[in-house]
Structure formats: structure tokens, C-alpha cells
């Protein structure tokens, strides 16, 4: 979707069309007619190890490192929701490598899903999604990078993150947000890298606080993140 440089979100005919049609998601096959998504053991059992039905959580946050399986889990949950699916992608093709990755991810999504590409205006994109649609936000880590690249200060980014998280938590249909956990490695040697790590950590915390469920995904396995009882 085209996006104005002032961050405003233009009308999206595809999203409006899916609301009018009320179409359900097709079986989880790739948009290019590829094989079905690989099985996810937790979803195959219907409930997770804590006895929670993963399809009844209005807002779920999936955190993990690179190639941890978090995006695959998001695709599975969305495909099993029984609702129309809107995939809200925040990535931008800033170079050839990123363009190839974006094209690959597009091909992995079922053909009947609506894709909204919005790098900055996350709250506006969420507000434009049909109320009955399951929304996948992938990912918050790129959204933070995009906002920093447009010279937003830390406070503004956190305010926008809180606004978007509140909108996601208030939706009637499920919302599944994906983000990277970048605070477990070495301290970045560049000030910008340290700032990004810190801002993303706070953004993840804001979304976790708004979420009904937060999961840490590591090597295709899932840990449920509990609230502090104290």
C-alpha cells in the first residue's frame, strides 16, 4: 500500500473490500500455490501447555530472536482463527536484500489474506482494519526502526506504541503482534544501536502490558511470560 510521507494512512480499498465481503481465510497455503505451512505442535493440540486456547486471546505478543519461529507461529494462529486475515507489514525495501526478504514473506502468506504495508502509521492502519478481521502485525522491531529513521524522539515513539497497543487490545477479533527481543546479547558499540535496543525494549514492554498473552519463542518452542504477581 502506498503511504504518504507525512505518515497519514490513505484509504485502503482492499481492507474495505474484505470487510464488505466477510470472506474467511483459505487453507494455509502459500500465495504462490506452495506447500501448506509446516505443522506447529502447540496448535495441533488445540491448547497450549498452560491449558489456554490460543485462538481466544484478543491480543497476543510474540517475542523472539531472529529465526526463532515467532513469525511462523503468528501465521499459524491467524490461519486457524476462522476469520478474515489482515497482515499488517511494517518492513520497507531499503535495499536489495530487504526487497528479496519482503518478496519471500509475501509469497509465504495465503493468497486470500489482505496485506497492508504501513511502515510508520501503525495506529491508523489498525483502526482501518475490519472489526471482524484477525490482524497480524509483523513486526514492531521494524516499526521502531522506521520511526527512528524519521527522526521521531524516544518519547514520541513510546506514545505512538502505547496508542497502537491500546487499539489492538480493544479490538473484538484477535490481533497477533510480532517483535524481536534484542536485549539479550552484547551491548551495542554504537550509540544509535544502544538507543534502538532501549527504545524497542520499552515498546515491547508497552505491548506486553496491553496484551492478554505474551509468549517468548526460542528455536520453535514457546514460553509463556507471566505477569509479576508482586
C-alpha positions, 0 to 999 in steps of 0.5 A: 500500500502506498503511504504518504510521507507525512505518515497519514494512512490513505484509504485502503480499498482492499481492507474495505473490500474484505470487510464488505465481503466477510470472506474467511481465510483459505487453507494455509497455503502459500500465495504462490500455490506452495506447500501448506505451512509446516505443522506447529505442535502447540496448535495441533493440540488445540491448547497450549501447555498452560491449558489456554486456547490460543485462538481466544486471546484478543491480543497476543505478543510474540517475542523472539530472536531472529529465526526463532519461529515467532513469525511462523507461529503468528501465521499459524494462529491467524490461519486457524482463527476462522476469520478474515486475515489482515497482515499488517507489514511494517518492513520497507525495501531499503535495499536489495536484500530487504526487497528479496526478504519482503518478496519471500514473506509475501509469497509465504502468506495465503493468497486470500489474506489482505496485506497492508504495508504501513511502515510508520502509521501503525495506529491508523492502519489498525483502526482501518482494519475490519472489526471482524478481521484477525490482524497480524502485525509483523513486526514492531522491531521494524516499526521502531526502526522506521520511526527512528529513521524519521527522526521521531524522539524516544518519547514520541515513539513510546506514545505512538506504541502505547496508542497502537497497543491500546487499539489492538487490545480493544479490538473484538477479533484477535490481533497477533503482534510480532517483535524481536527481543534484542536485549539479550546479547552484547551491548551495542558499540554504537550509540544509535544501536544502544538507543534502538535496543532501549527504545524497542525494549520499552515498546515491547514492554508497552505491548506486553502490558496491553496484551492478554498473552505474551509468549517468548519463542526460542528455536520453535518452542514457546514460553509463556511470560507471566505477569509479576504477581508482586 
